[in-house]
Amino acid sequence: MSEDQHSCGQHHKPVDALQLGPRKRPSATDPLVHYGCHFGRTVHALCNFQALLTNRILQMGEVADTPEENFTAKERCKHHVFQELLKSVAGLEERLMQGRDDEVDSIAELLTKGASGARGDDTKSLKGSVLDWITPKGQNLIPPLTCNVKVDQGFHHEQTGALLCPAGLDWSNSETKAKLKSGKIIVTGDQWPLFLYADYHYDLKDPWNGLFQSALLVCAYRNVFTSPSSMNREPKATHSVTLPSIAYIAMQIRFMLTSSPVFSCTDTVTDSERFYNSVLDIFEDPDEKQEVDDLTVWWNRQIFPSYSTA
């Protein structure tokens, strides 16, 4: 299968801020919901806002004068995510520092509502489109797949199985295929699937060759971020591609191809949280900076034709 077949007061105990927390459903409509949508898509999709806000408030005084280079990698990541949130929402830092605990809780709930809602909306909008994109031109999927029934997807179907097959494994090998179908080969979230690569081909000698450059990823990115309906959803126009947004789209596509009916970070079949974080990890790895910079330029040119590095 080739890409050209596709068209396209009291504080809580510290919790890991970059692991998804319990889903809450506040009923109020607030601009923070819209900021949560944007933040979840472009900065961190699985952020536990309650933990992020609570822990960062506690640490504001402690780390205010600490150089960022003294942070651990995980502390640096959380600090960066928090700083991005403060930049995204005008007046948020003042509200957090002067507000009562219940206001901080309310802010976290509204941001969570936005991020969770955006993820759900994008999953719905991609359902049928992904099946269209992976169907060869002029042909039908055999056996057919429907967007509302996922039980036959994943490694149970030739097309979705080939796309989900981990790089380095040979889907055309009948023994490998049988073990993936039966679960004898367990695929974890940090084993990246072939759909991430251009032409769905993994280059063993050059693992960066074509990585995160598949037509399927680009089609899905455009669907979420540059379609007319997406422009109405975003609180502000998006003029450049963020690395977390690429990881977000990859996570969405991976879930869409699996047989799991409902998105859940605790789902051991999809292992979505580990997958998403593993992609973010490579994007943030200093040793991969040149490749990541080149990838960012490539993506901006795909999504925004007038983009210039000048």
PyMOL commands that set and color helices and strands:
alter all, ss='L'
color gray80, all
select helices_A, chain A and resi 3-5+31-42+49-63+68-70+73-88+92-98+101-134+154-156+158-164+174-182+194-196+198-200+215-225+228-233+243-257+272-283+286-303
alter helices_A, ss='H'
color red, helices_A
deselect
rebuild
show_as cartoon
